[in-house]
Amino acid sequence: MNHDERIQIAPEGTSALNSSSKKLSPKQEQVLVSIAKGLSRKETAALLGLSISTVNTHCECIFQKLSLKKATDIARYAVRHGFLS
């Protein structure tokens, strides 16, 4: 993925995550999709115009809210919940 591409997610309030009790913010959903697609945290930060520290914080929130432990869990979750095809 080049840095001109943008992470596409469903409009706010329509994603699979927002229908669950463990809601992620729209930015957390973008980070989730980026990480699930295999981008590093550094690449995700550059793509989304965030600092690495902010991406790290979003990742920790994702892990906590979704009870996940590692990036491969994020990828599996993203596929199972319709974020990736």
C-alpha positions as CSV (number, residue, x, y, z in Angstrom):
1,M,0.0,0.0,0.0
2,N,1.4,3.4,-0.9
3,H,1.0,6.4,1.3
4,D,-1.5,8.0,-1.1
5,E,-4.1,5.4,-0.4
6,R,-6.5,6.0,2.5
7,I,-7.9,3.5,4.9
8,Q,-11.5,3.0,4.0
9,I,-14.0,2.2,6.7
10,A,-17.8,2.3,7.0
11,P,-19.4,5.6,7.9
12,E,-19.5,6.3,11.6
13,G,-22.3,4.3,13.3
14,T,-22.5,1.6,10.6
15,S,-19.6,-0.6,11.2
16,A,-19.7,-4.1,12.7
17,L,-17.9,-2.7,15.8
18,N,-20.4,0.0,16.5
19,S,-23.1,-2.6,16.7
20,S,-21.3,-4.3,19.6
21,S,-20.9,-3.1,23.1
22,K,-17.2,-2.5,22.6
23,K,-17.3,0.6,20.4
24,L,-14.2,1.9,18.8
25,S,-13.8,5.5,17.7
26,P,-13.6,6.1,13.9
27,K,-9.9,6.8,14.2
28,Q,-9.4,3.5,16.2
29,E,-11.3,1.7,13.4
30,Q,-8.9,3.3,10.8
31,V,-5.9,2.1,12.9
32,L,-7.4,-1.4,13.2
33,V,-7.9,-1.7,9.4
34,S,-4.4,-0.4,8.7
35,I,-2.7,-2.8,11.2
36,A,-4.9,-5.6,9.9
37,K,-3.7,-4.9,6.4
38,G,-0.1,-5.5,7.6
39,L,1.1,-1.9,7.9
40,S,3.5,-1.2,10.8
41,R,2.6,1.3,13.4
42,K,5.1,3.7,11.9
43,E,3.5,3.3,8.4
44,T,0.0,3.6,10.0
45,A,1.1,6.9,11.6
46,A,2.4,8.3,8.3
47,L,-0.7,7.2,6.4
48,L,-3.2,8.6,8.9
49,G,-1.2,11.8,9.7
50,L,-0.7,10.8,13.3
51,S,2.3,10.5,15.6
52,I,3.6,7.0,16.4
53,S,2.7,7.7,20.0
54,T,-0.9,8.3,19.1
55,V,-1.1,5.1,17.0
56,N,0.4,3.2,19.9
57,T,-2.3,4.6,22.2
58,H,-5.0,3.7,19.7
59,C,-3.6,0.2,19.4
60,E,-3.6,-0.3,23.2
61,C,-7.2,0.9,23.3
62,I,-8.1,-1.5,20.5
63,F,-6.4,-4.4,22.3
64,Q,-8.2,-3.5,25.6
65,K,-11.7,-2.9,24.2
66,L,-11.7,-6.0,22.0
67,S,-9.7,-8.3,24.4
68,L,-7.0,-8.9,21.8
69,K,-3.3,-9.5,22.5
70,K,-1.3,-9.0,19.2
71,A,-1.5,-7.7,15.7
72,T,-2.5,-11.0,14.2
73,D,-5.5,-11.0,16.5
74,I,-6.4,-7.6,15.0
75,A,-6.2,-9.0,11.5
76,R,-8.3,-12.0,12.4
77,Y,-10.9,-9.8,14.1
78,A,-11.0,-7.4,11.1
79,V,-11.7,-10.3,8.7
80,R,-14.3,-11.9,10.9
81,H,-16.2,-8.6,11.3
82,G,-16.2,-7.4,7.7
83,F,-13.4,-4.8,7.8
84,L,-11.3,-6.8,5.3
85,S,-12.4,-9.0,2.5
